[in-house]
Amino acid sequence: MAEPLSDSELRVLRYLPTNLTAPEIASELSVSRNTVKTHMRNLYTKLSAHRRTDAVARARDLGLLAPRR
């Protein structure tokens, strides 16, 4: 990764492997839906991913998320 993830992006990243939608993640984190969507867009860019599943796989490869059980 060329640019490190921010603390806020890391918080959102931890929710990406779940089945929660962006609005549900926003509710869990007590932030707006737009904030979560912005962080997700930044995560996809930084992780060179086009979809949520790609971002999760890339994050696991980089050790940012626990390996799949």
PyMOL commands that set and color helices and strands:
alter all, ss='L'
color gray80, all
select helices_A, chain A and resi 7-13+22-29+33-46+52-61
alter helices_A, ss='H'
color red, helices_A
deselect
rebuild
show_as cartoon
